[in-house]
Amino acid sequence: MKKGKSLHNQLAGLAAAGIQVNAPKLKRDMCSQFSDYNEWIREYVVNAADAGAQTCLIWGTEEGEVQSVHVADDGHGMNREGLLLFFTLYKSDKKESRRPVGRHGIGKLSVAAIPGQCGFSILTSNGKEAWRAETGSLLEETPITLERLEPVPDHGTTFCIQFKKKKSLHQMMHDLEQILEKYVSFLPLSIRILIPADEDKGKSEYWHEIGRHWEFGAAAFSQSHELVLQGNRFEVILSLEDGSHDIYQNRVFVTSKYNLLSFDLGQAWQIPHLAIRVDSPDFELPFGRHCLSNEEILRPLTRQIRTQLLPELLANMAPYFYRNDARGAIPEMEEIIAALCLCDADFSQNWTRWPILRLVNGSRLSFSDLTKLVRETGKIYIANEDEAGVDYSFFDGPVMSRQQPEKGLQVIEKTFAARLINLQQQDLVMEAPAGSGPELTQEENQFAQALGFHPEVLQGKMDEDDDDEDGHFNLVDEDKLDSTLQELKKAQADLQDITWRVSHLVERDGRTPCLRYRFLCRENEVILNLYHPDVQKLVKLAGELPLLAGHWAIAMCLTEETSILAHLSAEEREDILLVDAMAKLSEGQQRSRSRRRERTVDADAADLELWNFIRSAMDRHSLAN
């Protein structure tokens, strides 16, 4: 990059005086700026346009191992002085009837980039005088012969470039045709190229016309704007077409490397079918003309396109979208909207209000309406449309079809990942839709209340334990207590983020009870499955020993599912379970003390069983450490 910038500055300083064609190394450096040597044809057609030509004809000939390409135009031609300037590097004689594309006089050197270039001639007339100039390789110091012609033909210029044969004449001219289609098809002149016959494929020679209309198609799906931003002039066209983002100067293609929707954001918005074309005389181009030297001027431009011009185009297209017949005929509109929602889902954007997302019942929702519905229901389903007979009407959330516009499923999966239930997943397990499962019994509600961590209970009761006259409750010594409190402090934030609850889990049809899973983990939520026999045993235990049942349920989940608090080691998990046990013991102590005045010194049998369990667990923990 540094080398290119230095070269640009050097050449800009020399442009006024010019450098005679006697610097082979410098010319080789110039030729290296063209990424494809076939781009020389672009430069010569551009020269024709800059010369005011109305017509440019291109054809090829072949003699032995030497091929020639002829480029003829009806431009204003050159006199002797103009011809000498042509052979002077960085000097050009451009008329100002239109703003010239070439500015440095080096495009003519582009033919020197052709491998094996060995001959070069010009025949030019301005209507008053005519000249022929000939030389060999433009990279070498080959002498140039200059000859005046009589009689003087009509104005115009014909170039003949010769080089050693590398491919068939048909293939060579076809390659030049592709370059012309890419770069100069919008130039305001007639460009015709003769494609030779291809005997191997049985093709006859034909003249191919290069040219397209600058404006896009139907007005409803295309808009043109002329802008001035920070002193720079732009012509911008947006259209429903091929999705390309193209930069031009004076109708000559420069590059499609820039994202003209999001260059200022530093991230690429990939929007299918939305074509953007920008032309500006204020683009500064390096010698190879494959990028911009002043690309910073794209930042305000792309911001204007994204925030002003694009919403205007969508507003223009909206009436056609809301006609059912047009909606089916132009699916590209839906795909554009889906891609925009994927890039920017802010509700302030008008594209979030287009109903493009399909439900399984055939209706449609906009992205904003779907988001509101998912917030209300807490879940969203993707239908399993391969399985016949599923009744989706009882599902307690929107059920989306898998048949969405391009990127529509990505929008759903990205936005609602935490609440998404994919019914096509083979091993899917989910909660029974609201209203379709059994009501919770009193025992199940009691069990649910016993779930979860309660470390704050332990911390609040430690001082009371110090004053307890009954050694029956003093389970740990001071050092062990301090160690446990430290574990409590480290774990507390993590534990409080987890929600524990009970529900009835079902298979993907939404009705069949699931007996395969004891519980279901979803981000920071753990749901115990009331249909599972093991969980039902804990529910029954909770009727007599709720604290013990709650602790065992948590221990079961932490032991079997390492994704719960996944960052914790096995040893840290054991410590957390110990903290949970101590907390629930402390809760049991409080209830036992409140009853002590009304009963004998014998503790409640249920609490004693829990305390004995905790003593045993703590002793094992102490020995392990």
C-alpha positions as CSV (number, residue, x, y, z in Angstrom):
1,M,0.0,0.0,0.0
2,K,2.9,2.4,0.8
3,K,4.6,1.6,-2.5
4,G,1.4,2.3,-4.4
5,K,0.8,5.6,-2.6
6,S,4.4,6.8,-3.2
7,L,4.0,5.9,-6.9
8,H,0.8,7.8,-7.2
9,N,2.4,10.9,-5.7
10,Q,5.4,10.6,-7.9
11,L,3.3,10.3,-11.1
12,A,1.0,13.2,-10.1
13,G,4.0,15.4,-9.8
14,L,5.2,14.4,-13.3
15,A,1.9,14.6,-15.0
16,A,2.2,18.2,-16.2
17,A,5.6,17.7,-17.8
18,G,5.3,14.1,-19.0
19,I,7.9,11.5,-19.3
20,Q,9.0,10.3,-22.8
21,V,8.6,6.6,-23.5
22,N,12.2,5.7,-22.5
23,A,11.7,4.2,-19.1
24,P,11.1,0.5,-19.4
25,K,11.2,-0.3,-15.7
26,L,8.7,2.4,-14.9
27,K,6.4,1.2,-17.6
28,R,6.6,-2.4,-16.3
29,D,5.6,-1.0,-12.9
30,M,2.6,0.7,-14.5
31,C,1.6,-2.4,-16.4
32,S,1.6,-4.4,-13.1
33,Q,-1.2,-2.1,-11.9
34,F,-3.7,-3.9,-14.2
35,S,-5.1,-7.0,-12.5
36,D,-6.1,-8.6,-15.8
37,Y,-4.1,-7.7,-18.9
38,N,-7.3,-8.1,-21.0
39,E,-8.5,-4.8,-19.4
40,W,-6.5,-3.0,-22.0
41,I,-9.5,-3.1,-24.3
42,R,-11.5,-1.2,-21.6
43,E,-8.9,1.6,-21.8
44,Y,-9.0,1.9,-25.6
45,V,-12.8,2.0,-25.7
46,V,-12.8,4.6,-22.9
47,N,-10.3,6.6,-25.0
48,A,-12.8,6.5,-27.9
49,A,-15.6,7.8,-25.6
50,D,-13.3,10.6,-24.4
51,A,-12.5,11.5,-28.0
52,G,-16.3,12.0,-28.6
53,A,-16.8,8.9,-30.7
54,Q,-20.3,7.7,-31.5
55,T,-19.2,4.2,-32.7
56,C,-16.4,1.9,-31.7
57,L,-15.7,-1.3,-33.7
58,I,-13.4,-4.1,-32.5
59,W,-12.2,-7.1,-34.5
60,G,-9.3,-9.5,-34.6
61,T,-7.0,-11.0,-37.2
62,E,-4.4,-13.8,-37.2
63,E,-1.3,-14.4,-39.3
64,G,0.9,-17.3,-38.3
65,E,1.8,-17.1,-34.6
66,V,0.9,-13.4,-34.4
67,Q,-2.6,-12.1,-33.5
68,S,-3.8,-8.6,-34.0
69,V,-6.7,-6.7,-32.4
70,H,-8.1,-3.6,-34.2
71,V,-10.0,-0.9,-32.4
72,A,-11.6,1.8,-34.6
73,D,-13.6,4.8,-33.6
74,D,-15.1,7.9,-35.2
75,G,-13.9,10.3,-32.6
76,H,-12.3,13.7,-33.3
77,G,-8.9,12.1,-34.0
78,M,-5.5,13.6,-33.5
79,N,-3.2,16.0,-35.3
80,R,0.6,15.6,-35.2
81,E,1.0,17.3,-31.8
82,G,-1.8,15.1,-30.3
83,L,-0.1,12.0,-31.7
84,L,3.2,12.9,-30.1
85,L,1.4,13.5,-26.8
86,F,-0.1,10.1,-27.1
87,F,3.4,8.5,-27.1
88,T,4.3,10.7,-24.1
89,L,3.6,8.9,-20.8
90,Y,1.3,10.8,-18.5
91,K,0.3,13.4,-21.1
92,S,-3.1,13.3,-22.9
93,D,-5.1,15.6,-25.1
94,K,-8.7,15.2,-23.9
95,K,-11.5,17.4,-25.2
96,E,-14.0,18.5,-22.6
97,S,-17.3,17.8,-24.3
98,R,-17.7,15.2,-21.6
99,R,-15.7,14.6,-18.4
100,P,-12.9,12.2,-19.4
101,V,-12.5,9.0,-17.6
102,G,-8.8,8.8,-18.2
103,R,-6.9,11.5,-16.4
104,H,-3.2,10.5,-16.4
105,G,-2.6,9.4,-20.0
106,I,-1.4,5.9,-18.9
107,G,-4.4,3.8,-20.1
108,K,-2.8,3.7,-23.5
109,L,0.1,1.8,-22.0
110,S,-2.2,-1.0,-20.8
111,V,-1.6,-2.9,-24.0
112,A,2.0,-3.4,-22.9
113,A,0.7,-5.6,-20.2
114,I,-0.3,-8.2,-22.8
115,P,2.1,-11.1,-22.7
116,G,4.2,-11.2,-25.9
117,Q,3.0,-7.7,-27.1
118,C,5.2,-7.1,-30.2
119,G,3.6,-4.5,-32.4
120,F,1.6,-1.3,-32.2
121,S,0.3,1.1,-34.8
122,I,-2.1,4.1,-35.0
123,L,-3.9,5.6,-37.9
124,T,-5.6,8.8,-37.0
125,S,-7.3,11.7,-38.7
126,N,-8.9,14.9,-37.4
127,G,-10.5,15.6,-40.8
128,K,-7.7,18.1,-41.7
129,E,-4.6,16.0,-41.4
130,A,-3.9,12.3,-41.0
131,W,-1.0,10.3,-39.5
132,R,0.2,6.8,-39.1
133,A,2.6,5.8,-36.2
134,E,4.2,2.4,-35.8
135,T,6.4,0.8,-33.2
136,G,7.2,-2.6,-31.7
137,S,7.0,-3.5,-28.0
138,L,5.8,-0.7,-25.8
139,L,8.0,-1.9,-22.9
140,E,11.2,-1.6,-24.9
141,E,12.9,1.4,-26.4
142,T,11.7,0.5,-29.9
143,P,11.9,3.5,-32.3
144,I,8.6,5.0,-33.4
145,T,8.0,5.8,-37.1
146,L,5.7,8.7,-37.9
147,E,4.2,9.1,-41.4
148,R,1.7,11.7,-42.8
149,L,-1.1,10.3,-44.9
150,E,-2.7,11.8,-48.0
151,P,-5.5,12.0,-48.9
152,V,-7.0,12.8,-45.5
153,P,-9.8,10.4,-44.5
154,D,-12.8,11.2,-42.2
155,H,-12.0,11.9,-38.6
156,G,-11.4,8.9,-36.3
157,T,-8.6,6.7,-35.0
158,T,-7.8,3.0,-35.6
159,F,-5.4,1.1,-33.3
160,C,-3.8,-2.2,-34.1
161,I,-2.2,-4.1,-31.3
162,Q,-0.1,-7.2,-32.1
163,F,1.1,-10.0,-29.8
164,K,2.2,-13.6,-29.9
165,K,-0.5,-16.1,-30.1
166,K,-1.5,-17.8,-26.7
167,K,-5.0,-19.0,-27.5
168,S,-7.4,-19.3,-30.4
169,L,-8.6,-16.1,-32.0
170,H,-12.2,-17.0,-31.1
171,Q,-11.3,-17.4,-27.4
172,M,-9.3,-14.3,-27.3
173,M,-12.1,-12.1,-28.7
174,H,-14.6,-13.8,-26.4
175,D,-12.4,-12.9,-23.4
176,L,-12.3,-9.3,-24.6
177,E,-16.1,-9.3,-25.1
178,Q,-16.5,-10.3,-21.4
179,I,-14.3,-7.4,-20.3
180,L,-16.4,-5.0,-22.4
181,E,-19.6,-6.3,-21.0
182,K,-18.3,-5.8,-17.5
183,Y,-16.7,-2.4,-17.7
184,V,-18.2,-0.3,-20.6
185,S,-21.7,-1.5,-21.3
186,F,-23.2,1.8,-20.1
187,L,-21.0,4.1,-22.2
188,P,-23.0,6.4,-24.4
189,L,-21.7,5.0,-27.7
190,S,-22.3,2.0,-29.9
191,I,-19.7,-0.7,-29.2
192,R,-19.5,-3.7,-31.5
193,I,-17.1,-6.6,-31.4
194,L,-16.7,-9.3,-34.0
195,I,-16.5,-12.8,-32.5
196,P,-14.8,-15.1,-35.0
197,A,-16.1,-18.5,-36.0
198,D,-15.4,-21.5,-33.8
199,E,-15.1,-24.5,-36.1
200,D,-14.6,-26.9,-33.3
201,K,-18.1,-26.0,-31.8
202,G,-19.7,-25.2,-35.2
203,K,-20.2,-21.5,-34.4
204,S,-20.2,-18.9,-37.1
205,E,-18.7,-15.4,-36.7
206,Y,-21.0,-12.7,-35.5
207,W,-21.0,-9.0,-34.4
208,H,-21.9,-8.6,-30.8
209,E,-23.4,-5.3,-29.6
210,I,-22.2,-4.1,-26.2
211,G,-24.6,-1.8,-24.4
212,R,-27.2,-1.5,-21.6
213,H,-29.6,1.1,-20.4
214,W,-28.2,3.0,-17.3
215,E,-31.6,3.1,-15.7
216,F,-33.1,0.0,-14.2
217,G,-36.5,-1.5,-15.1
218,A,-40.0,-0.8,-13.6
219,A,-40.2,2.5,-11.8
220,A,-42.0,0.8,-8.8
221,F,-38.9,-1.3,-8.2
222,S,-36.2,1.2,-9.0
223,Q,-35.3,4.7,-7.9
224,S,-32.6,7.2,-9.0
225,H,-31.2,9.9,-6.8
226,E,-28.6,12.7,-7.3
227,L,-26.8,13.6,-4.0
228,V,-24.2,16.1,-2.8
229,L,-22.6,14.9,0.4
230,Q,-19.7,16.9,2.0
231,G,-19.1,18.5,-1.4
232,N,-19.0,15.2,-3.4
233,R,-21.5,14.5,-6.1
234,F,-23.1,11.1,-6.5
235,E,-25.7,9.5,-8.8
236,V,-27.3,6.6,-7.0
237,I,-29.7,4.0,-8.4
238,L,-31.4,1.3,-6.2
239,S,-33.4,-1.5,-7.8
240,L,-34.8,-4.9,-7.4
241,E,-32.3,-6.8,-9.5
242,D,-29.2,-9.0,-8.9
243,G,-28.0,-7.8,-5.5
244,S,-24.7,-6.3,-6.8
245,H,-23.1,-3.1,-5.4
246,D,-21.3,-1.4,-8.3
247,I,-19.2,1.7,-8.4
248,Y,-18.8,3.6,-11.7
249,Q,-17.1,6.8,-12.9
250,N,-18.6,8.4,-16.0
251,R,-20.5,5.2,-16.7
252,V,-17.3,3.0,-16.6
253,F,-17.4,0.2,-14.1
254,V,-14.7,0.5,-11.4
255,T,-15.3,-2.1,-8.7
256,S,-17.9,-4.1,-6.8
257,K,-15.7,-4.6,-3.7
258,Y,-17.5,-2.2,-1.4
259,N,-20.7,-2.8,0.4
260,L,-22.8,0.2,-0.4
261,L,-25.3,-0.4,2.4
262,S,-22.9,-0.8,5.4
263,F,-19.4,0.4,4.5
264,D,-19.7,2.9,7.4
265,L,-20.7,0.2,9.8
266,G,-17.6,-2.0,9.4
267,Q,-19.8,-5.1,8.7
268,A,-21.3,-6.4,5.5
269,W,-25.0,-6.4,5.0
270,Q,-25.8,-9.2,2.5
271,I,-29.2,-8.3,1.0
272,P,-30.2,-10.5,-2.0
273,H,-31.8,-8.9,-5.1
274,L,-31.1,-5.3,-4.0
275,A,-28.8,-3.8,-6.6
276,I,-27.1,-0.5,-5.9
277,R,-25.2,1.5,-8.6
278,V,-23.3,4.6,-7.8
279,D,-21.5,6.9,-10.3
280,S,-19.4,9.9,-9.2
281,P,-16.9,12.2,-10.9
282,D,-15.3,12.7,-7.4
283,F,-14.1,9.1,-7.1
284,E,-10.3,9.1,-7.2
285,L,-8.9,6.0,-8.9
286,P,-5.4,4.4,-8.8
287,F,-3.8,3.6,-12.1
288,G,-5.2,0.0,-12.3
289,R,-8.7,1.5,-11.6
290,H,-9.7,-1.5,-9.5
291,C,-10.6,0.4,-6.3
292,L,-10.9,3.9,-4.8
293,S,-8.1,6.0,-3.5
294,N,-10.5,8.1,-1.5
295,E,-12.8,5.4,-0.2
296,E,-13.6,7.4,2.9
297,I,-16.2,9.4,0.9
298,L,-18.3,6.2,0.9
299,R,-19.1,6.5,4.6
300,P,-21.6,9.3,4.4
301,L,-22.9,7.9,1.2
302,T,-23.7,4.4,2.5
303,R,-25.3,5.9,5.6
304,Q,-27.5,8.0,3.4
305,I,-28.4,5.0,1.2
306,R,-29.2,2.8,4.2
307,T,-31.2,5.3,6.3
308,Q,-32.9,7.4,3.6
309,L,-32.9,6.0,0.1
310,L,-33.6,2.3,1.0
311,P,-36.7,3.1,3.2
312,E,-38.0,5.3,0.3
313,L,-37.6,2.4,-2.1
314,L,-39.4,0.0,0.2
315,A,-42.2,2.5,0.7
316,N,-42.6,2.6,-3.0
317,M,-42.7,-1.2,-3.3
318,A,-45.1,-1.7,-0.4
319,P,-48.4,-1.3,-2.3
320,Y,-47.3,-4.0,-4.7
321,F,-46.4,-6.3,-1.8
322,Y,-49.7,-6.0,-0.1
323,R,-51.5,-7.1,-3.3
324,N,-51.7,-10.9,-3.0
325,D,-51.3,-11.4,-6.7
326,A,-48.1,-9.4,-6.8
327,R,-46.7,-10.8,-3.6
328,G,-46.7,-14.3,-5.1
329,A,-45.2,-13.1,-8.3
330,I,-42.3,-11.2,-6.7
331,P,-40.9,-13.3,-3.9
332,E,-37.7,-11.2,-4.0
333,M,-39.4,-8.6,-1.9
334,E,-39.9,-11.0,0.9
335,E,-36.3,-12.2,0.7
336,I,-35.0,-8.6,0.8
337,I,-37.1,-7.9,3.9
338,A,-36.0,-11.1,5.7
339,A,-32.3,-10.3,5.1
340,L,-32.8,-6.7,6.4
341,C,-34.4,-8.0,9.6
342,L,-31.4,-10.3,10.0
343,C,-29.1,-7.3,9.7
344,D,-31.1,-4.8,11.7
345,A,-34.1,-5.8,13.7
346,D,-34.7,-2.5,15.3
347,F,-38.5,-1.8,15.4
348,S,-37.9,1.7,14.2
349,Q,-37.0,0.2,10.8
350,N,-40.0,0.0,8.5
351,W,-39.0,-3.4,7.1
352,T,-39.7,-5.0,10.5
353,R,-43.4,-4.3,9.9
354,W,-43.8,-6.2,6.6
355,P,-45.7,-9.5,7.1
356,I,-43.3,-12.0,5.6
357,L,-42.9,-14.7,8.2
358,R,-45.3,-17.6,7.6
359,L,-47.2,-19.5,10.3
360,V,-48.1,-23.2,9.8
361,N,-51.8,-22.3,9.4
362,G,-51.0,-20.1,6.3
363,S,-51.2,-16.7,7.9
364,R,-48.3,-14.3,8.1
365,L,-46.7,-12.0,10.7
366,S,-44.3,-9.2,10.5
367,F,-41.1,-9.5,12.5
368,S,-42.2,-6.9,15.0
369,D,-45.6,-8.6,15.6
370,L,-44.0,-12.0,15.9
371,T,-41.6,-10.6,18.5
372,K,-44.5,-9.2,20.6
373,L,-46.3,-12.5,20.4
374,V,-43.3,-14.5,21.5
375,R,-42.8,-12.1,24.5
376,E,-46.4,-12.8,25.5
377,T,-46.3,-16.5,25.1
378,G,-42.7,-17.1,26.2
379,K,-42.1,-19.6,23.4
380,I,-42.1,-20.1,19.6
381,Y,-42.3,-23.4,17.6
382,I,-41.1,-24.5,14.2
383,A,-43.5,-27.0,12.8
384,N,-42.6,-30.6,11.8
385,E,-44.4,-30.5,8.4
386,D,-43.0,-34.0,7.5
387,E,-45.2,-35.6,10.1
388,A,-48.9,-35.7,9.1
389,G,-51.8,-35.4,11.5
390,V,-50.2,-33.1,14.1
391,D,-52.8,-30.7,15.6
392,Y,-50.9,-27.4,16.1
393,S,-54.0,-25.6,17.3
394,F,-53.5,-26.4,20.9
395,F,-49.8,-25.3,21.1
396,D,-49.4,-22.3,23.4
397,G,-47.2,-20.2,21.1
398,P,-46.8,-19.3,17.4
399,V,-46.0,-22.3,15.3
400,M,-43.9,-21.2,12.3
401,S,-43.8,-23.0,9.0
402,R,-40.4,-24.2,7.8
403,Q,-41.3,-22.7,4.4
404,Q,-40.0,-19.2,4.9
405,P,-38.4,-16.7,2.5
406,E,-34.6,-17.0,2.1
407,K,-33.0,-16.1,5.4
408,G,-36.5,-16.1,7.1
409,L,-35.6,-19.2,9.2
410,Q,-32.3,-17.6,10.1
411,V,-34.1,-14.5,11.4
412,I,-36.4,-16.8,13.6
413,E,-33.5,-18.9,14.9
414,K,-31.2,-16.0,15.6
415,T,-33.8,-13.8,17.3
416,F,-35.7,-16.4,19.4
417,A,-33.0,-19.0,20.1
418,A,-33.7,-19.0,23.8
419,R,-37.4,-19.6,23.3
420,L,-37.4,-21.7,20.2
421,I,-38.7,-25.2,20.1
422,N,-38.0,-27.1,16.9
423,L,-40.7,-29.8,16.4
424,Q,-38.7,-31.4,13.7
425,Q,-35.9,-32.4,16.1
426,Q,-36.0,-36.2,16.5
427,D,-35.3,-36.3,20.2
428,L,-37.2,-33.2,21.1
429,V,-38.6,-33.0,24.6
430,M,-40.7,-30.0,25.7
431,E,-43.2,-28.8,28.2
432,A,-46.8,-29.6,27.6
433,P,-48.5,-26.6,26.0
434,A,-50.4,-24.5,28.5
435,G,-53.8,-26.0,29.3
436,S,-53.0,-29.4,27.8
437,G,-51.2,-31.0,30.8
438,P,-52.6,-32.1,34.2
439,E,-53.0,-29.5,37.0
440,L,-50.3,-29.5,39.7
441,T,-51.3,-31.4,42.9
442,Q,-50.7,-30.0,46.4
443,E,-47.7,-32.4,46.8
444,E,-46.2,-31.3,43.5
445,N,-46.6,-27.6,44.4
446,Q,-44.9,-28.4,47.8
447,F,-42.1,-30.2,46.0
448,A,-41.6,-27.2,43.6
449,Q,-41.3,-24.8,46.6
450,A,-38.5,-27.0,48.0
451,L,-36.4,-26.7,44.8
452,G,-33.7,-24.2,44.4
453,F,-30.6,-22.9,46.3
454,H,-31.0,-20.9,49.4
455,P,-27.5,-19.9,50.5
456,E,-28.7,-16.7,52.2
457,V,-30.5,-18.8,54.8
458,L,-27.3,-20.4,55.9
459,Q,-25.5,-17.1,56.1
460,G,-28.2,-15.5,58.3
461,K,-28.3,-18.4,60.8
462,M,-24.6,-18.9,61.6
463,D,-24.6,-16.6,64.5
464,E,-27.6,-18.3,66.1
465,D,-25.8,-21.7,65.8
466,D,-22.9,-20.3,67.9
467,D,-25.3,-19.7,70.9
468,D,-27.2,-23.0,70.6
469,E,-26.8,-24.9,73.9
470,D,-27.6,-28.2,72.2
471,G,-24.5,-29.6,70.5
472,H,-26.9,-31.6,68.4
473,F,-26.9,-28.7,65.9
474,N,-23.2,-27.8,65.9
475,L,-22.2,-29.8,62.9
476,V,-19.0,-28.0,61.9
477,D,-16.0,-26.5,63.6
478,E,-15.0,-22.9,63.1
479,D,-12.4,-23.6,60.4
480,K,-14.9,-25.7,58.4
481,L,-17.6,-23.1,58.8
482,D,-15.3,-20.3,57.4
483,S,-14.4,-22.6,54.5
484,T,-18.1,-23.2,53.7
485,L,-18.9,-19.5,53.9
486,Q,-16.2,-18.8,51.3
487,E,-17.7,-21.4,49.0
488,L,-21.1,-19.8,49.6
489,K,-19.9,-16.3,48.6
490,K,-18.2,-17.6,45.4
491,A,-21.3,-19.6,44.3
492,Q,-24.1,-17.3,45.4
493,A,-24.2,-15.2,42.2
494,D,-24.2,-18.3,40.0
495,L,-26.8,-20.1,42.0
496,Q,-29.3,-17.2,42.1
497,D,-29.3,-17.1,38.2
498,I,-30.8,-20.6,38.0
499,T,-34.6,-21.0,38.0
500,W,-35.9,-24.3,39.3
501,R,-39.5,-25.4,38.6
502,V,-41.7,-28.4,37.8
503,S,-43.7,-29.2,34.7
504,H,-45.1,-32.1,32.6
505,L,-42.7,-32.9,29.7
506,V,-44.1,-34.3,26.5
507,E,-42.8,-35.6,23.2
508,R,-42.7,-33.5,20.1
509,D,-46.4,-34.1,19.2
510,G,-47.2,-32.0,22.3
511,R,-49.3,-34.7,23.9
512,T,-47.4,-38.0,24.6
513,P,-45.9,-38.0,28.2
514,C,-42.1,-38.1,28.1
515,L,-40.6,-40.9,30.3
516,R,-37.1,-40.5,28.8
517,Y,-36.0,-37.4,30.7
518,R,-36.1,-36.7,34.4
519,F,-35.5,-33.0,33.8
520,L,-35.0,-30.4,31.0
521,C,-32.3,-27.7,31.0
522,R,-32.8,-24.5,29.1
523,E,-30.1,-21.8,29.6
524,N,-30.5,-20.8,33.3
525,E,-33.6,-22.8,33.9
526,V,-34.1,-26.4,35.1
527,I,-37.5,-28.1,34.8
528,L,-38.2,-31.3,36.7
529,N,-40.4,-33.7,34.7
530,L,-43.5,-34.6,36.7
531,Y,-44.3,-37.5,34.3
532,H,-41.1,-39.3,35.2
533,P,-41.3,-42.1,37.9
534,D,-38.1,-41.0,39.7
535,V,-39.4,-37.4,40.0
536,Q,-42.8,-38.7,41.3
537,K,-40.9,-40.6,44.1
538,L,-39.3,-37.2,45.1
539,V,-42.7,-35.6,45.0
540,K,-44.0,-38.3,47.4
541,L,-41.0,-37.8,49.7
542,A,-41.6,-34.0,49.7
543,G,-44.9,-34.7,51.5
544,E,-42.9,-35.8,54.5
545,L,-39.4,-34.4,54.0
546,P,-39.7,-31.5,51.6
547,L,-36.1,-30.2,52.3
548,L,-34.6,-33.6,51.7
549,A,-36.6,-34.1,48.5
550,G,-35.6,-30.7,47.2
551,H,-31.9,-31.3,47.9
552,W,-31.9,-34.7,46.3
553,A,-33.6,-33.3,43.2
554,I,-30.9,-30.6,42.9
555,A,-28.1,-33.2,43.5
556,M,-29.6,-35.4,40.7
557,C,-29.6,-32.6,38.2
558,L,-26.1,-31.3,39.0
559,T,-24.7,-34.7,38.9
560,E,-26.3,-35.8,35.6
561,E,-26.2,-32.6,33.6
562,T,-22.8,-30.8,33.6
563,S,-24.2,-28.0,31.4
564,I,-25.7,-26.6,34.6
565,L,-23.1,-24.2,35.9
566,A,-20.8,-25.7,33.3
567,H,-17.8,-23.6,34.4
568,L,-17.6,-25.4,37.8
569,S,-15.4,-28.4,38.4
570,A,-16.6,-31.6,39.9
571,E,-15.1,-30.7,43.3
572,E,-16.8,-27.3,43.2
573,R,-20.1,-28.9,42.4
574,E,-19.8,-31.1,45.5
575,D,-19.1,-28.0,47.6
576,I,-22.2,-26.3,46.3
577,L,-24.3,-29.4,47.1
578,L,-22.8,-29.3,50.6
579,V,-23.8,-25.6,50.9
580,D,-27.3,-26.4,49.8
581,A,-27.6,-29.2,52.4
582,M,-26.3,-26.9,55.2
583,A,-28.8,-24.2,54.1
584,K,-31.7,-26.5,54.2
585,L,-30.6,-27.9,57.6
586,S,-30.5,-24.4,58.9
587,E,-34.1,-23.9,57.7
588,G,-35.1,-27.1,59.5
589,Q,-33.4,-25.9,62.7
590,Q,-35.5,-22.8,62.8
591,R,-38.7,-24.7,62.5
592,S,-37.6,-27.2,65.1
593,R,-36.7,-24.4,67.6
594,S,-40.1,-22.8,67.2
595,R,-41.7,-26.1,68.2
596,R,-39.3,-26.8,71.1
597,R,-41.5,-25.1,73.7
598,E,-44.4,-27.3,72.8
599,R,-42.7,-30.7,72.7
600,T,-40.1,-32.7,74.4
601,V,-36.4,-32.5,73.7
602,D,-36.7,-35.2,71.1
603,A,-36.4,-33.5,67.7
604,D,-38.9,-34.0,64.9
605,A,-38.2,-37.4,63.3
606,A,-38.2,-36.0,59.8
607,D,-35.8,-33.3,60.7
608,L,-33.5,-35.7,62.6
609,E,-33.3,-37.9,59.5
610,L,-32.3,-34.9,57.4
611,W,-29.7,-33.7,60.0
612,N,-28.2,-37.2,60.2
613,F,-27.9,-37.2,56.4
614,I,-26.2,-33.8,56.5
615,R,-23.7,-34.8,59.2
616,S,-22.8,-37.9,57.2
617,A,-22.3,-35.8,54.0
618,M,-20.1,-33.2,55.8
619,D,-18.0,-35.9,57.5
620,R,-17.3,-37.4,54.1
621,H,-16.5,-34.0,52.7
622,S,-14.1,-33.3,55.6
623,L,-12.3,-36.6,55.1
624,A,-12.0,-36.0,51.3
625,N,-10.2,-32.7,51.9
